[in-house]
Amino acid sequence: MNKFVIKLSILILVFPFLNLFFTVISDIDSTDKNKEITISDIFEAGTTGKFQLIENYFERKFPLRNWLIQKYNYFVWFVLDSSPKRRVVKGNDNWIFVFLGNNGLGGRDSSFDEKEFWEYRHGLDRINNFCVKNHIHFYTAVVPEKFNIYSEYLKPQHNATIKRDKYFRIYADTVLNLRKTVFFHKELFEAKAENQVYYKTDTHWNNKGAFLASKKLISVINRDFPSVPNLSERDFDVFYRESAGKDLGDFLSLSKYLKDEEYIYIPKKRISDRVNKLKILVIHDSYFYSMKPFFDLSFSQVDSFNFVQNENVEPLIELLKNKPDIVLFVTLERHIGDYDRRIYKIF
C-alpha cells in the first residue's frame, strides 16, 4: 500500500512536467488574452524573468487546467448561484457586472470623491484653454457604468454594498454650474424599456447604446458645425441577433453557456457621401470603439487616442499637431480621478 501511494505521488508530481512538453492530455482553449509564452521567450528573458515565465508557462500548461477552471466556475455560477471572481458579480437573469474601482470594497466603491472631481474639472479647463488658444472646438462626455443603468438586475445583497453616486454627483454639479459636459443616462433609461442598450455579459454598451450616445454627441456638435449631419436610425439597416456570452463570459470561461443580444447597424449611405471636411480627435477609453463607425460616417477624418491603454502620451501630442477642428474627450465615469490624469499634463 505504501509503495502504491509513493508511486502515485511521484506520478502526480512528474506527470505535469511530461504533459508540459508532450501534451498527453489536451485541454480546452484558454480564454486568457495574454500573449502565449514560447520557449524562445524563456531563453531570451533575463535570469529573474526566466523563472517567472517558466512558472507562468507551467501554470497555463497544467493538465486540463482550463477545463478544470471552467467546470469549477460553472458549478459556482449555475449551482451555487454565485461568482467565482470577486470583482465580477452575478446579477438576476444572468446579468454580469464588473467592479474595477480603486477605492476598496473589492472595487465596489464608485462613490464621488471631491479631490478627484476637482482634478477632473481643472483638467477639462486646461484642455479647453488649449483648444480656445488653437481655435479648436472642445467637447467632453461622461459614460455611466452598466450598474447605474441596469441597477434593477443587481441582487439586493450587492446593491446594498455598492457605492455608486459618482456619475450622478458629477452630473448634478455640471448642471448646477452650467458646464457643457454631455451625459447619456436619460437616453439610455428611455431606450432600455424597448431595447437592451448594454450587453448582459460584457463590460460595455452594445451597438444600440453606442448609437444613442453617438447620436447625442453629434447633435451637440451639429449646433456649432451644421455641416455635420445628425444621426438617424432611418439611415441604417438594423439587424438583431442572439449571441454567445461576451468579454465577461470569456473572463469566467463560461461564454458558451451564456447568451446575449446584439444589434448590427449597416449604413445605407457610403462613407464617400460625407459632405464636410472636418477632422475630429477623440480622446477615449474602450467605450468609444463601438461608437467609431458612427463617427466615421459623420466626419472626414477621425483620429483617436485611448488614454486608458496608452501610458505614453507622445502619440496624442503628435495628433494634436495635426490641427484637428474638434477635440472630444469621452470617458467612463470609473476613469475620472484615475487614468484621465495622464492627459491633463500635456495641455
Phi and psi in degrees as GROMACS dihedral restraints (atoms count N, CA, C in turn):
[ dihedral_restraints ]
;  ai    aj    ak    al  type     phi  dphi    fc
    3     4     5     6     1   -62.7    20    10
    4     5     6     7     1   -39.3    20    10
    6     7     8     9     1   -64.2    20    10
    7     8     9    10     1   -39.4    20    10
    9    10    11    12     1   -62.6    20    10
   10    11    12    13     1   -44.4    20    10
   12    13    14    15     1   -62.3    20    10
   13    14    15    16     1   -42.2    20    10
   15    16    17    18     1   -63.4    20    10
   16    17    18    19     1   -46.0    20    10
   18    19    20    21     1   -63.6    20    10
   19    20    21    22     1   -41.3    20    10
   21    22    23    24     1   -64.1    20    10
   22    23    24    25     1   -41.1    20    10
   24    25    26    27     1   -63.3    20    10
   25    26    27    28     1   -42.6    20    10
   27    28    29    30     1   -63.3    20    10
   28    29    30    31     1   -42.5    20    10
   30    31    32    33     1   -61.2    20    10
   31    32    33    34     1   -43.8    20    10
   33    34    35    36     1   -62.0    20    10
   34    35    36    37     1   -37.0    20    10
   36    37    38    39     1   -76.0    20    10
   37    38    39    40     1   -38.2    20    10
   39    40    41    42     1   -84.2    20    10
   40    41    42    43     1   -35.0    20    10
   42    43    44    45     1   -57.6    20    10
   43    44    45    46     1   -42.4    20    10
   45    46    47    48     1   -56.8    20    10
   46    47    48    49     1   -35.2    20    10
   48    49    50    51     1   -67.9    20    10
   49    50    51    52     1   -40.6    20    10
   51    52    53    54     1   -63.7    20    10
   52    53    54    55     1   -43.4    20    10
   54    55    56    57     1   -67.7    20    10
   55    56    57    58     1   -26.6    20    10
   57    58    59    60     1   -57.2    20    10
   58    59    60    61     1   -39.2    20    10
   60    61    62    63     1  -103.3    20    10
   61    62    63    64     1   -29.5    20    10
   63    64    65    66     1  -108.2    20    10
   64    65    66    67     1    -8.5    20    10
   66    67    68    69     1    46.9    20    10
   67    68    69    70     1    58.3    20    10
   69    70    71    72     1   -62.6    20    10
   70    71    72    73     1   -41.8    20    10
   72    73    74    75     1  -113.1    20    10
   73    74    75    76     1   122.0    20    10
   75    76    77    78     1   -83.3    20    10
   76    77    78    79     1   162.7    20    10
   78    79    80    81     1  -124.2    20    10
   79    80    81    82     1   167.6    20    10
   81    82    83    84     1   -75.1    20    10
   82    83    84    85     1   161.9    20    10
   84    85    86    87     1   -62.2    20    10
   85    86    87    88     1   141.8    20    10
   87    88    89    90     1   -77.8    20    10
   88    89    90    91     1   148.8    20    10
   90    91    92    93     1   -98.9    20    10
   91    92    93    94     1     5.7    20    10
   93    94    95    96     1   -68.9    20    10
   94    95    96    97     1   123.1    20    10
   96    97    98    99     1   -88.5    20    10
   97    98    99   100     1     0.0    20    10
   99   100   101   102     1   -70.0    20    10
  100   101   102   103     1   155.2    20    10
  102   103   104   105     1   -60.2    20    10
  103   104   105   106     1   138.1    20    10
  105   106   107   108     1   -64.5    20    10
  106   107   108   109     1   135.1    20    10
  108   109   110   111     1   -86.6    20    10
  109   110   111   112     1   129.3    20    10
  111   112   113   114     1  -110.3    20    10
  112   113   114   115     1   163.7    20    10
  114   115   116   117     1   -60.9    20    10
  115   116   117   118     1   -37.9    20    10
  117   118   119   120     1   -64.1    20    10
  118   119   120   121     1   -34.5    20    10
  120   121   122   123     1   -60.1    20    10
  121   122   123   124     1   -40.8    20    10
  123   124   125   126     1   -66.3    20    10
  124   125   126   127     1   -43.9    20    10
  126   127   128   129     1   -66.4    20    10
  127   128   129   130     1   -34.4    20    10
  129   130   131   132     1   -82.0    20    10
  130   131   132   133     1   -15.6    20    10
  132   133   134   135     1   -74.7    20    10
  133   134   135   136     1   160.3    20    10
  135   136   137   138     1   -69.6    20    10
  136   137   138   139     1   177.1    20    10
  138   139   140   141     1   -57.8    20    10
  139   140   141   142     1   -50.6    20    10
  141   142   143   144     1   -66.4    20    10
  142   143   144   145     1   -41.4    20    10
  144   145   146   147     1   -63.1    20    10
  145   146   147   148     1   -33.6    20    10
  147   148   149   150     1   -58.0    20    10
  148   149   150   151     1   -49.0    20    10
  150   151   152   153     1   -64.6    20    10
  151   152   153   154     1   -37.7    20    10
  153   154   155   156     1   -66.6    20    10
  154   155   156   157     1   -43.2    20    10
  156   157   158   159     1   -66.1    20    10
  157   158   159   160     1   -40.3    20    10
  159   160   161   162     1   -61.6    20    10
  160   161   162   163     1   -43.3    20    10
  162   163   164   165     1   -61.5    20    10
  163   164   165   166     1   -45.9    20    10
  165   166   167   168     1   -65.6    20    10
  166   167   168   169     1   -41.4    20    10
  168   169   170   171     1   -62.7    20    10
  169   170   171   172     1   -45.5    20    10
  171   172   173   174     1   -62.3    20    10
  172   173   174   175     1   -42.0    20    10
  174   175   176   177     1   -61.7    20    10
  175   176   177   178     1   -42.1    20    10
  177   178   179   180     1   -70.2    20    10
  178   179   180   181     1   -31.5    20    10
  180   181   182   183     1   -94.8    20    10
  181   182   183   184     1     5.0    20    10
  183   184   185   186     1   -57.0    20    10
  184   185   186   187     1   137.8    20    10
  186   187   188   189     1   -51.5    20    10
  187   188   189   190     1   122.0    20    10
  189   190   191   192     1    60.5    20    10
  190   191   192   193     1    25.2    20    10
  192   193   194   195     1   -54.3    20    10
  193   194   195   196     1   -54.9    20    10
  195   196   197   198     1   -66.1    20    10
  196   197   198   199     1   -36.1    20    10
  198   199   200   201     1   -63.6    20    10
  199   200   201   202     1   -44.5    20    10
  201   202   203   204     1   -64.5    20    10
  202   203   204   205     1   -41.6    20    10
  204   205   206   207     1   -61.3    20    10
  205   206   207   208     1   -45.0    20    10
  207   208   209   210     1   -61.5    20    10
  208   209   210   211     1   -44.6    20    10
  210   211   212   213     1   -68.4    20    10
  211   212   213   214     1   -37.0    20    10
  213   214   215   216     1   -64.1    20    10
  214   215   216   217     1   -47.3    20    10
  216   217   218   219     1   -62.6    20    10
  217   218   219   220     1   -38.2    20    10
  219   220   221   222     1   -61.0    20    10
  220   221   222   223     1   -45.1    20    10
  222   223   224   225     1   -62.2    20    10
  223   224   225   226     1   -46.6    20    10
  225   226   227   228     1   -64.4    20    10
  226   227   228   229     1   -41.3    20    10
  228   229   230   231     1   -73.4    20    10
  229   230   231   232     1   -50.8    20    10
  231   232   233   234     1   -94.4    20    10
  232   233   234   235     1   -26.9    20    10
  234   235   236   237     1   -95.1    20    10
  235   236   237   238     1   -49.1    20    10
  237   238   239   240     1   -85.6    20    10
  238   239   240   241     1    -8.1    20    10
  240   241   242   243     1    55.8    20    10
  241   242   243   244     1    45.3    20    10
  243   244   245   246     1  -139.1    20    10
  244   245   246   247     1  -171.5    20    10
  246   247   248   249     1  -120.5    20    10
  247   248   249   250     1   137.9    20    10
  249   250   251   252     1   -79.1    20    10
  250   251   252   253     1    -7.6    20    10
  252   253   254   255     1  -117.0    20    10
  253   254   255   256     1   131.2    20    10
  255   256   257   258     1   -61.6    20    10
  256   257   258   259     1   -40.3    20    10
  258   259   260   261     1   -87.3    20    10
  259   260   261   262     1    -0.5    20    10
  261   262   263   264     1  -112.3    20    10
  262   263   264   265     1   126.3    20    10
  264   265   266   267     1  -113.8    20    10
  265   266   267   268     1   132.5    20    10
  267   268   269   270     1   -85.3    20    10
  268   269   270   271     1   122.1    20    10
  270   271   272   273     1   -97.8    20    10
  271   272   273   274     1  -170.8    20    10
  273   274   275   276     1   -70.3    20    10
  274   275   276   277     1   151.4    20    10
  276   277   278   279     1    56.8    20    10
  277   278   279   280     1    34.6    20    10
  279   280   281   282     1    60.5    20    10
  280   281   282   283     1    25.4    20    10
  282   283   284   285     1   -72.2    20    10
  283   284   285   286     1   139.4    20    10
  285   286   287   288     1  -119.2    20    10
  286   287   288   289     1   132.9    20    10
  288   289   290   291     1  -122.2    20    10
  289   290   291   292     1   140.6    20    10
  291   292   293   294     1  -115.1    20    10
  292   293   294   295     1   139.9    20    10
  294   295   296   297     1  -123.9    20    10
  295   296   297   298     1   111.7    20    10
  297   298   299   300     1  -123.8    20    10
  298   299   300   301     1    25.0    20    10
  300   301   302   303     1   -65.6    20    10
  301   302   303   304     1   161.9    20    10
  303   304   305   306     1  -108.1    20    10
  304   305   306   307     1    10.1    20    10
  306   307   308   309     1  -106.9    20    10
  307   308   309   310     1    24.3    20    10
  309   310   311   312     1    95.6    20    10
  310   311   312   313     1  -169.4    20    10
  312   313   314   315     1    56.1    20    10
  313   314   315   316     1    36.0    20    10
  315   316   317   318     1    60.9    20    10
  316   317   318   319     1    34.8    20    10
  318   319   320   321     1    82.0    20    10
  319   320   321   322     1     3.4    20    10
  321   322   323   324     1   -93.0    20    10
  322   323   324   325     1    10.7    20    10
  324   325   326   327     1   -99.5    20    10
  325   326   327   328     1    96.6    20    10
  327   328   329   330     1  -111.9    20    10
  328   329   330   331     1    41.8    20    10
  330   331   332   333     1   -82.6    20    10
  331   332   333   334     1   159.2    20    10
  333   334   335   336     1   -68.0    20    10
  334   335   336   337     1   133.8    20    10
  336   337   338   339     1  -122.8    20    10
  337   338   339   340     1   119.3    20    10
  339   340   341   342     1   -60.2    20    10
  340   341   342   343     1   -45.5    20    10
  342   343   344   345     1   -63.6    20    10
  343   344   345   346     1   -46.0    20    10
  345   346   347   348     1   -61.1    20    10
  346   347   348   349     1   -39.5    20    10
  348   349   350   351     1   -65.9    20    10
  349   350   351   352     1   -41.7    20    10
  351   352   353   354     1   -67.7    20    10
  352   353   354   355     1   -34.3    20    10
  354   355   356   357     1   -62.4    20    10
  355   356   357   358     1   -41.1    20    10
  357   358   359   360     1   -63.3    20    10
  358   359   360   361     1   -48.1    20    10
  360   361   362   363     1   -62.2    20    10
  361   362   363   364     1   -44.6    20    10
  363   364   365   366     1   -65.9    20    10
  364   365   366   367     1   -35.5    20    10
  366   367   368   369     1   -63.2    20    10
  367   368   369   370     1   -43.5    20    10
  369   370   371   372     1   -62.2    20    10
  370   371   372   373     1   -39.7    20    10
  372   373   374   375     1   -62.9    20    10
  373   374   375   376     1   -37.9    20    10
  375   376   377   378     1   -65.7    20    10
  376   377   378   379     1   -43.4    20    10
  378   379   380   381     1   -63.7    20    10
  379   380   381   382     1   -44.0    20    10
  381   382   383   384     1   -61.9    20    10
  382   383   384   385     1   -43.3    20    10
  384   385   386   387     1   -61.9    20    10
  385   386   387   388     1   -40.6    20    10
  387   388   389   390     1   -61.1    20    10
  388   389   390   391     1   -44.6    20    10
  390   391   392   393     1   -66.3    20    10
  391   392   393   394     1   -42.3    20    10
  393   394   395   396     1   -60.3    20    10
  394   395   396   397     1   -45.1    20    10
  396   397   398   399     1   -60.8    20    10
  397   398   399   400     1   -32.6    20    10
  399   400   401   402     1  -104.4    20    10
  400   401   402   403     1    15.6    20    10
  402   403   404   405     1    58.4    20    10
  403   404   405   406     1    43.6    20    10
  405   406   407   408     1  -115.4    20    10
  406   407   408   409     1   137.8    20    10
  408   409   410   411     1   -82.9    20    10
  409   410   411   412     1   132.3    20    10
  411   412   413   414     1  -115.3    20    10
  412   413   414   415     1   133.7    20    10
  414   415   416   417     1  -132.1    20    10
  415   416   417   418     1   151.6    20    10
  417   418   419   420     1  -141.2    20    10
  418   419   420   421     1   151.1    20    10
  420   421   422   423     1  -147.5    20    10
  421   422   423   424     1   152.0    20    10
  423   424   425   426     1  -123.2    20    10
  424   425   426   427     1   130.7    20    10
  426   427   428   429     1   -98.6    20    10
  427   428   429   430     1   132.6    20    10
  429   430   431   432     1   -80.1    20    10
  430   431   432   433     1   145.6    20    10
  432   433   434   435     1   -64.0    20    10
  433   434   435   436     1   155.3    20    10
  435   436   437   438     1   -59.3    20    10
  436   437   438   439     1   -36.0    20    10
  438   439   440   441     1   -70.6    20    10
  439   440   441   442     1   -13.2    20    10
  441   442   443   444     1   -87.3    20    10
  442   443   444   445     1   -18.5    20    10
  444   445   446   447     1   -98.1    20    10
  445   446   447   448     1   -32.9    20    10
  447   448   449   450     1  -120.5    20    10
  448   449   450   451     1    44.4    20    10
  450   451   452   453     1   -63.7    20    10
  451   452   453   454     1   -22.4    20    10
  453   454   455   456     1   -66.4    20    10
  454   455   456   457     1   -16.6    20    10
  456   457   458   459     1   -92.0    20    10
  457   458   459   460     1    -3.5    20    10
  459   460   461   462     1   -75.8    20    10
  460   461   462   463     1   137.4    20    10
  462   463   464   465     1   -72.4    20    10
  463   464   465   466     1   150.6    20    10
  465   466   467   468     1   -52.2    20    10
  466   467   468   469     1   -40.4    20    10
  468   469   470   471     1   -66.3    20    10
  469   470   471   472     1   -28.4    20    10
  471   472   473   474     1   -83.1    20    10
  472   473   474   475     1   -40.6    20    10
  474   475   476   477     1   -58.3    20    10
  475   476   477   478     1   -33.6    20    10
  477   478   479   480     1   -74.7    20    10
  478   479   480   481     1   -21.1    20    10
  480   481   482   483     1  -103.6    20    10
  481   482   483   484     1    -6.7    20    10
  483   484   485   486     1   -92.5    20    10
  484   485   486   487     1   129.6    20    10
  486   487   488   489     1   -99.3    20    10
  487   488   489   490     1   117.8    20    10
  489   490   491   492     1  -144.0    20    10
  490   491   492   493     1    44.2    20    10
  492   493   494   495     1   -95.8    20    10
  493   494   495   496     1     2.2    20    10
  495   496   497   498     1   -59.2    20    10
  496   497   498   499     1   -53.0    20    10
  498   499   500   501     1   -59.1    20    10
  499   500   501   502     1   -48.4    20    10
  501   502   503   504     1   -74.6    20    10
  502   503   504   505     1   -27.0    20    10
  504   505   506   507     1   -69.4    20    10
  505   506   507   508     1   -40.5    20    10
  507   508   509   510     1   -64.2    20    10
  508   509   510   511     1   -42.1    20    10
  510   511   512   513     1   -61.2    20    10
  511   512   513   514     1   -45.9    20    10
  513   514   515   516     1   -62.1    20    10
  514   515   516   517     1   -42.4    20    10
  516   517   518   519     1   -65.6    20    10
  517   518   519   520     1   -38.7    20    10
  519   520   521   522     1   -63.3    20    10
  520   521   522   523     1   -43.4    20    10
  522   523   524   525     1   -66.4    20    10
  523   524   525   526     1   -43.8    20    10
  525   526   527   528     1   -61.3    20    10
  526   527   528   529     1   -39.1    20    10
  528   529   530   531     1   -99.0    20    10
  529   530   531   532     1    12.2    20    10
  531   532   533   534     1    55.8    20    10
  532   533   534   535     1    35.1    20    10
  534   535   536   537     1   -83.2    20    10
  535   536   537   538     1   163.5    20    10
  537   538   539   540     1  -104.5    20    10
  538   539   540   541     1    16.9    20    10
  540   541   542   543     1   -62.9    20    10
  541   542   543   544     1   140.0    20    10
  543   544   545   546     1   -94.4    20    10
  544   545   546   547     1   134.7    20    10
  546   547   548   549     1  -122.4    20    10
  547   548   549   550     1   157.9    20    10
  549   550   551   552     1  -122.1    20    10
  550   551   552   553     1    -0.9    20    10
  552   553   554   555     1   -64.1    20    10
  553   554   555   556     1   -35.2    20    10
  555   556   557   558     1   -63.1    20    10
  556   557   558   559     1   -46.9    20    10
  558   559   560   561     1   -64.5    20    10
  559   560   561   562     1   -39.2    20    10
  561   562   563   564     1   -69.1    20    10
  562   563   564   565     1   -41.0    20    10
  564   565   566   567     1   -61.7    20    10
  565   566   567   568     1   -43.5    20    10
  567   568   569   570     1   -65.5    20    10
  568   569   570   571     1   -41.9    20    10
  570   571   572   573     1   -75.0    20    10
  571   572   573   574     1   -29.5    20    10
  573   574   575   576     1   -69.5    20    10
  574   575   576   577     1   -16.3    20    10
  576   577   578   579     1   -64.8    20    10
  577   578   579   580     1   -28.3    20    10
  579   580   581   582     1  -107.3    20    10
  580   581   582   583     1   -34.2    20    10
  582   583   584   585     1  -139.0    20    10
  583   584   585   586     1   148.9    20    10
  585   586   587   588     1   -71.9    20    10
  586   587   588   589     1   130.7    20    10
  588   589   590   591     1  -113.0    20    10
  589   590   591   592     1   -10.9    20    10
  591   592   593   594     1  -124.7    20    10
  592   593   594   595     1   152.7    20    10
  594   595   596   597     1   -70.1    20    10
  595   596   597   598     1   143.5    20    10
  597   598   599   600     1   -68.2    20    10
  598   599   600   601     1   -35.8    20    10
  600   601   602   603     1  -116.2    20    10
  601   602   603   604     1    23.2    20    10
  603   604   605   606     1  -133.8    20    10
  604   605   606   607     1   158.9    20    10
  606   607   608   609     1   -67.4    20    10
  607   608   609   610     1   -27.2    20    10
  609   610   611   612     1  -105.6    20    10
  610   611   612   613     1   170.2    20    10
  612   613   614   615     1   -74.0    20    10
  613   614   615   616     1   159.9    20    10
  615   616   617   618     1   -88.8    20    10
  616   617   618   619     1  -172.8    20    10
  618   619   620   621     1   -65.4    20    10
  619   620   621   622     1   -27.3    20    10
  621   622   623   624     1   -65.0    20    10
  622   623   624   625     1   -48.5    20    10
  624   625   626   627     1   -63.4    20    10
  625   626   627   628     1   -40.5    20    10
  627   628   629   630     1   -63.8    20    10
  628   629   630   631     1   -38.2    20    10
  630   631   632   633     1   -64.5    20    10
  631   632   633   634     1   -45.5    20    10
  633   634   635   636     1   -61.0    20    10
  634   635   636   637     1   -42.4    20    10
  636   637   638   639     1   -66.5    20    10
  637   638   639   640     1   -42.9    20    10
  639   640   641   642     1   -63.6    20    10
  640   641   642   643     1   -41.9    20    10
  642   643   644   645     1   -59.2    20    10
  643   644   645   646     1   -44.2    20    10
  645   646   647   648     1   -67.3    20    10
  646   647   648   649     1   -46.2    20    10
  648   649   650   651     1   -61.0    20    10
  649   650   651   652     1   -44.4    20    10
  651   652   653   654     1   -67.9    20    10
  652   653   654   655     1   -32.8    20    10
  654   655   656   657     1   -65.7    20    10
  655   656   657   658     1   -33.9    20    10
  657   658   659   660     1   -69.0    20    10
  658   659   660   661     1   -43.8    20    10
  660   661   662   663     1   -65.1    20    10
  661   662   663   664     1   -34.2    20    10
  663   664   665   666     1   -59.3    20    10
  664   665   666   667     1   -27.7    20    10
  666   667   668   669     1   -64.2    20    10
  667   668   669   670     1   -32.0    20    10
  669   670   671   672     1   -95.9    20    10
  670   671   672   673     1   -25.4    20    10
  672   673   674   675     1  -130.1    20    10
  673   674   675   676     1    84.9    20    10
  675   676   677   678     1   -59.7    20    10
  676   677   678   679     1   -19.2    20    10
  678   679   680   681     1   -74.3    20    10
  679   680   681   682     1   -11.2    20    10
  681   682   683   684     1   -83.1    20    10
  682   683   684   685     1   113.0    20    10
  684   685   686   687     1   -71.3    20    10
  685   686   687   688     1   138.0    20    10
  687   688   689   690     1   -66.4    20    10
  688   689   690   691     1   145.8    20    10
  690   691   692   693     1   -80.1    20    10
  691   692   693   694     1   141.2    20    10
  693   694   695   696     1  -137.2    20    10
  694   695   696   697     1   137.7    20    10
  696   697   698   699     1   -64.6    20    10
  697   698   699   700     1   -18.8    20    10
  699   700   701   702     1   -66.6    20    10
  700   701   702   703     1   -18.1    20    10
  702   703   704   705     1   -86.0    20    10
  703   704   705   706     1     6.4    20    10
  705   706   707   708     1  -132.8    20    10
  706   707   708   709     1   147.8    20    10
  708   709   710   711     1   -90.0    20    10
  709   710   711   712     1   121.0    20    10
  711   712   713   714     1  -109.6    20    10
  712   713   714   715     1   124.6    20    10
  714   715   716   717     1  -116.0    20    10
  715   716   717   718     1   140.8    20    10
  717   718   719   720     1  -111.2    20    10
  718   719   720   721     1   141.9    20    10
  720   721   722   723     1  -154.2    20    10
  721   722   723   724     1   154.2    20    10
  723   724   725   726     1   -85.0    20    10
  724   725   726   727     1   149.7    20    10
  726   727   728   729     1  -139.8    20    10
  727   728   729   730     1   171.5    20    10
  729   730   731   732     1   -74.9    20    10
  730   731   732   733     1   173.4    20    10
  732   733   734   735     1   -59.4    20    10
  733   734   735   736     1   150.5    20    10
  735   736   737   738     1   -95.9    20    10
  736   737   738   739     1  -146.5    20    10
  738   739   740   741     1   -63.2    20    10
  739   740   741   742     1   -35.1    20    10
  741   742   743   744     1   -72.7    20    10
  742   743   744   745     1   -31.9    20    10
  744   745   746   747     1   -63.7    20    10
  745   746   747   748     1   -41.1    20    10
  747   748   749   750     1   -62.8    20    10
  748   749   750   751     1   -42.1    20    10
  750   751   752   753     1   -58.9    20    10
  751   752   753   754     1   -34.0    20    10
  753   754   755   756     1   -90.9    20    10
  754   755   756   757     1    -0.4    20    10
  756   757   758   759     1    61.1    20    10
  757   758   759   760     1    29.9    20    10
  759   760   761   762     1  -123.8    20    10
  760   761   762   763     1    13.2    20    10
  762   763   764   765     1   -59.5    20    10
  763   764   765   766     1   -33.0    20    10
  765   766   767   768     1   -74.0    20    10
  766   767   768   769     1   -14.9    20    10
  768   769   770   771     1   -97.0    20    10
  769   770   771   772     1    -5.9    20    10
  771   772   773   774     1  -112.9    20    10
  772   773   774   775     1   153.8    20    10
  774   775   776   777     1  -120.6    20    10
  775   776   777   778     1   152.8    20    10
  777   778   779   780     1  -146.0    20    10
  778   779   780   781     1   176.7    20    10
  780   781   782   783     1  -124.6    20    10
  781   782   783   784     1   141.4    20    10
  783   784   785   786     1  -141.5    20    10
  784   785   786   787     1   154.7    20    10
  786   787   788   789     1  -117.9    20    10
  787   788   789   790     1   136.3    20    10
  789   790   791   792     1  -114.3    20    10
  790   791   792   793     1   124.5    20    10
  792   793   794   795     1  -104.6    20    10
  793   794   795   796     1   117.7    20    10
  795   796   797   798     1  -110.6    20    10
  796   797   798   799     1   114.8    20    10
  798   799   800   801     1   -68.2    20    10
  799   800   801   802     1   140.5    20    10
  801   802   803   804     1   -81.8    20    10
  802   803   804   805     1   -22.5    20    10
  804   805   806   807     1  -103.6    20    10
  805   806   807   808     1   156.8    20    10
  807   808   809   810     1   -85.6    20    10
  808   809   810   811     1   154.9    20    10
  810   811   812   813     1   -60.8    20    10
  811   812   813   814     1   -32.0    20    10
  813   814   815   816     1   -67.2    20    10
  814   815   816   817     1   -10.5    20    10
  816   817   818   819     1   -83.0    20    10
  817   818   819   820     1     0.8    20    10
  819   820   821   822     1   -61.6    20    10
  820   821   822   823     1   143.9    20    10
  822   823   824   825     1  -105.8    20    10
  823   824   825   826     1    -8.6    20    10
  825   826   827   828     1  -113.6    20    10
  826   827   828   829     1   166.7    20    10
  828   829   830   831     1  -119.2    20    10
  829   830   831   832     1    35.0    20    10
  831   832   833   834     1   -84.0    20    10
  832   833   834   835     1   141.8    20    10
  834   835   836   837     1  -108.4    20    10
  835   836   837   838     1   130.0    20    10
  837   838   839   840     1  -121.8    20    10
  838   839   840   841     1   137.6    20    10
  840   841   842   843     1  -110.7    20    10
  841   842   843   844     1   122.0    20    10
  843   844   845   846     1  -109.9    20    10
  844   845   846   847     1   120.4    20    10
  846   847   848   849     1   -97.6    20    10
  847   848   849   850     1   119.2    20    10
  849   850   851   852     1  -149.9    20    10
  850   851   852   853     1   173.9    20    10
  852   853   854   855     1  -113.8    20    10
  853   854   855   856     1  -163.2    20    10
  855   856   857   858     1   -69.1    20    10
  856   857   858   859     1   -15.6    20    10
  858   859   860   861     1   -66.5    20    10
  859   860   861   862     1   -21.1    20    10
  861   862   863   864     1   -77.6    20    10
  862   863   864   865     1   -19.9    20    10
  864   865   866   867     1   -58.1    20    10
  865   866   867   868     1   -40.2    20    10
  867   868   869   870     1   -78.1    20    10
  868   869   870   871     1   -12.5    20    10
  870   871   872   873     1   -87.7    20    10
  871   872   873   874     1   -25.9    20    10
  873   874   875   876     1   -56.6    20    10
  874   875   876   877     1   -41.1    20    10
  876   877   878   879     1   -56.6    20    10
  877   878   879   880     1   -33.3    20    10
  879   880   881   882     1   -73.2    20    10
  880   881   882   883     1   -35.2    20    10
  882   883   884   885     1   -70.3    20    10
  883   884   885   886     1   -35.5    20    10
  885   886   887   888     1   -60.2    20    10
  886   887   888   889     1   -30.9    20    10
  888   889   890   891     1   -77.7    20    10
  889   890   891   892     1   -16.4    20    10
  891   892   893   894     1  -107.6    20    10
  892   893   894   895     1   -15.8    20    10
  894   895   896   897     1  -131.9    20    10
  895   896   897   898     1   153.8    20    10
  897   898   899   900     1   -68.8    20    10
  898   899   900   901     1   -36.1    20    10
  900   901   902   903     1  -144.0    20    10
  901   902   903   904     1   129.3    20    10
  903   904   905   906     1  -121.2    20    10
  904   905   906   907     1   107.6    20    10
  906   907   908   909     1   -99.8    20    10
  907   908   909   910     1   149.6    20    10
  909   910   911   912     1  -143.9    20    10
  910   911   912   913     1   152.6    20    10
  912   913   914   915     1  -141.7    20    10
  913   914   915   916     1   119.2    20    10
  915   916   917   918     1   -86.4    20    10
  916   917   918   919     1   106.0    20    10
  918   919   920   921     1   -77.1    20    10
  919   920   921   922     1   -12.9    20    10
  921   922   923   924     1   -83.1    20    10
  922   923   924   925     1   -44.1    20    10
  924   925   926   927     1   -80.6    20    10
  925   926   927   928     1   -19.4    20    10
  927   928   929   930     1  -114.9    20    10
  928   929   930   931     1   110.4    20    10
  930   931   932   933     1   -74.5    20    10
  931   932   933   934     1   -32.6    20    10
  933   934   935   936     1   -80.4    20    10
  934   935   936   937     1   117.0    20    10
  936   937   938   939     1   -94.3    20    10
  937   938   939   940     1     4.5    20    10
  939   940   941   942     1   -58.2    20    10
  940   941   942   943     1   -42.0    20    10
  942   943   944   945     1   -59.5    20    10
  943   944   945   946     1   -34.4    20    10
  945   946   947   948     1   -66.6    20    10
  946   947   948   949     1   -41.6    20    10
  948   949   950   951     1   -59.7    20    10
  949   950   951   952     1   -41.3    20    10
  951   952   953   954     1   -65.9    20    10
  952   953   954   955     1   -39.8    20    10
  954   955   956   957     1   -64.3    20    10
  955   956   957   958     1   -36.3    20    10
  957   958   959   960     1   -66.7    20    10
  958   959   960   961     1   -28.4    20    10
  960   961   962   963     1   -68.8    20    10
  961   962   963   964     1   -17.3    20    10
  963   964   965   966     1   -78.9    20    10
  964   965   966   967     1     3.0    20    10
  966   967   968   969     1    57.5    20    10
  967   968   969   970     1    64.1    20    10
  969   970   971   972     1   -67.0    20    10
  970   971   972   973     1   155.0    20    10
  972   973   974   975     1   -77.3    20    10
  973   974   975   976     1   -30.0    20    10
  975   976   977   978     1  -136.3    20    10
  976   977   978   979     1   139.6    20    10
  978   979   980   981     1  -118.6    20    10
  979   980   981   982     1   127.4    20    10
  981   982   983   984     1  -119.5    20    10
  982   983   984   985     1   126.6    20    10
  984   985   986   987     1  -112.5    20    10
  985   986   987   988     1   110.8    20    10
  987   988   989   990     1  -123.4    20    10
  988   989   990   991     1   128.5    20    10
  990   991   992   993     1  -141.0    20    10
  991   992   993   994     1   145.2    20    10
  993   994   995   996     1   -66.9    20    10
  994   995   996   997     1   143.6    20    10
  996   997   998   999     1   -53.1    20    10
  997   998   999  1000     1   -34.6    20    10
  999  1000  1001  1002     1   -58.8    20    10
 1000  1001  1002  1003     1   -31.9    20    10
 1002  1003  1004  1005     1   -83.5    20    10
 1003  1004  1005  1006     1    -8.0    20    10
 1005  1006  1007  1008     1   -71.1    20    10
 1006  1007  1008  1009     1   126.6    20    10
 1008  1009  1010  1011     1    85.4    20    10
 1009  1010  1011  1012     1    10.5    20    10
 1011  1012  1013  1014     1  -135.1    20    10
 1012  1013  1014  1015     1  -101.7    20    10
 1014  1015  1016  1017     1   -65.8    20    10
 1015  1016  1017  1018     1   -25.3    20    10
 1017  1018  1019  1020     1   -62.6    20    10
 1018  1019  1020  1021     1   -22.7    20    10
 1020  1021  1022  1023     1   -61.8    20    10
 1021  1022  1023  1024     1   -23.5    20    10
 1023  1024  1025  1026     1   -60.1    20    10
 1024  1025  1026  1027     1   -35.5    20    10
 1026  1027  1028  1029     1   -93.0    20    10
 1027  1028  1029  1030     1   -24.3    20    10
 1029  1030  1031  1032     1   -63.3    20    10
 1030  1031  1032  1033     1   -31.7    20    10
 1032  1033  1034  1035     1   -67.4    20    10
 1033  1034  1035  1036     1   -17.8    20    10
 1035  1036  1037  1038     1   -89.4    20    10
 1036  1037  1038  1039     1    -5.7    20    10
